[in-house]
Amino acid sequence: MKKLLYIDACIRNNESRTKRIATPIVDVLKERYDVDTLVLNELPLDIVKEELLQKRVNGQVEPEVMTWAEMVRDADRIVIAAPFWDMSIPAALKVFFELCSLFDVTFGSDDKTCFGKCRAEKMLYITTRGMDIPTGDVLEQATPYLKALSWLWGIGPLQVVAAQNMDYVSAEEIEAKITSAIAEGMEIAKVF
Ligand SMILES: Cc1cc2nc3c(=O)[nH]c(=O)nc-3n(C[C@H](O)[C@H](O)[C@H](O)COP(=O)(O)O)c2cc1C
């Protein structure tokens, strides 16, 4: 069975609307993929600062961090669930990415530029946004970043399932948005 890495960055966990959308989509993908899940709330995510960078330069990478980076590199598909925070992704997810962005693991370089070393041909990003900001809007800085990072890591096209305006509509409308996003994700899952 091919491998799928699910990165759960739904920091509000059981309160998370993003997680409510992602869970049934990932569940259906479990029928076709061997799914590994990384729940960022549960990981010791050290911010990449001078000491950590110095260790990295000396070839010292925490074994657990290397395991995450290898999981990213070796996954056939990647699903990320993350709420829209401060017009982008939660910092915990950015830290996770910085930790996994390891030379000769997730990316390499030649004498001219960098290239990716990951195998995933597709990546799915599931999100919810408080304000009425659509995917691709200039105020929406999560998708452009994820696209750029997936280029660096050599990961195939990014698909996005998003529900927006979640903090300014009625409870019924929130439920309708969640239902609609799950349906959209299920369609993508059929051919993902
Ligand atoms: C720390 C934090 C930062 C947020 N920043 C933004 C923001 O910049 N723009 C926005 O539209 N909504 C923002 N929101 C609202 C969330 O995007 C919205 O409530 C979303 O549905 C939360 O997802 P969740 O239910 O999966 O946690 C923020 C919420 C939190 C808790």
The ligand as an ORCA input file, in Angstrom:
! r2SCAN-3c Opt
* xyz 0 1
  C      -4.706     32.594     16.771
  C      -5.742     32.827     15.703
  C      -5.429     33.623     14.623
  C      -6.361     33.848     13.614
  N      -6.033     34.640     12.565
  C      -6.942     34.844     11.577
  C      -6.625     35.654     10.454
  O      -5.552     36.221     10.348
  N      -7.558     35.779      9.464
  C      -8.782     35.157      9.528
  O      -9.579     35.284      8.581
  N      -9.109     34.400     10.592
  C      -8.215     34.226     11.603
  N      -8.543     33.446     12.678
  C      -9.843     32.771     12.682
  C      -9.704     31.339     12.194
  O      -9.117     31.289     10.918
  C     -11.061     30.666     12.106
  O     -11.776     30.781     13.306
  C     -10.869     29.205     11.751
  O     -12.098     28.602     11.418
  C     -10.246     28.462     12.914
  O     -10.062     27.133     12.552
  P     -10.283     25.950     13.584
  O     -11.738     25.960     13.986
  O      -9.898     24.757     12.799
  O      -9.381     26.215     14.752
  C      -7.636     33.251     13.708
  C      -7.948     32.445     14.807
  C      -7.018     32.237     15.798
  C      -7.363     31.374     16.990
*
